[in-house]
């Protein structure tokens, strides 16, 4: 059920952590997954080894620390 009222104009922020994209076969849109530690990212990479896996980078205080978007805000 949808909430009544006007939708928020505030852009969504990403939580602090490590982000990756996983593309499933026969799907056009990738899935973005967040993990708390780098060890969990390595475990996820092994788990999703049969799928297209791409590491996006680390987010801290709403800024990308590393990866393709390094130094940019998360909005």
N, C-alpha and C positions, 0 to 999 in steps of 0.2 A: 504494500500500500504506500502511495506517495505522500510526502509531507505537504501540508497545505501552506501556501504563502509564496513569497518571492524567493527565487534561488539566490544563493550567496554570490557576491561578486568577487570575493577574496579568492585568490589563486590557491590551489592545493599545494602543500609543502610535503617534501619527502622526509621520512624519519632518518635519523643518523644510522648509518650502516653501509654495507656493501651491496651493490646492485648488479644484476645480470639479466640478460634477455635470453629466453629459450623459445625457439620456433619449432612448433610441432609440424610434422608432415601433413599435407592437405589442409593447412591453415594459413591464412594470409596475415593475420595479426600475431605478433610475438607476445609472450607473457613476460612481464617484468617481475622478478623475484628479489626480495631483500633478505639478507642474512646479517647476523650480528657480528660475526668474526670471520677472519680470512680463512680459518680452518673449515668453517661451515661452507664457505664458498667452494673450497677444494673438494669437499665431500659431495656437494651438489653437482660439481662438474663431472665427477665420476658417475654419479647417479644418472645424470642426463647425458651420458656420453653418446647415446644413439641419436640424440637430437642436435639441432644446430644451437650451439652455446656461444654466447658473447658476453664478456665481462665489461660492464659499463663504467664502474669506478666506485669510489667511496664518497659518501656524503657526510659532511659534518657541519653543523650550524647552518643548514640550508645552502651550502656551497659544495661543489664538486672538488674533492681533494686530488684525485687522479683520474685517469681515463681520458676519453675523447673530449669531454666537456670540462676539463680542468680549469678551475678558477671562475667558472660561470655560476650564477645562482640557479637553484633548482626549479624555478618557475617556468 
